[in-house]
Amino acid sequence: MSFRTLLLITGFVGLAIGLLWIGQGLGLIIWPQESFMIRQTEWALYGAVVAAVGLGLVVWARR
């Protein structure tokens, strides 16, 4: 596995996790039901940071 492939995989995973955290933090994704992150706006902010880093990794790997 090349370094570029590893960066792409890490970036896409980070992007997906970040988007999930944004959805949970804003109360748009209620999964799992007992999650402590539901409707907690700080998790939406954390998710935005993680998604931005993931997107940055994807862009960097594709250069």
CORTA-V767749 format. One record per helix or strand. SS is the DSSP state (a for helix, b for strand). FROM is the first residue (numbers start at 1). LEN is the number of residues. If there is no record, write none. Layout:
# CORTA-V767749
<<SS FROM LEN> <SS FROM LEN>>
This chain:
# CORTA-V767749
<<a 3 23> <a 41 22>>
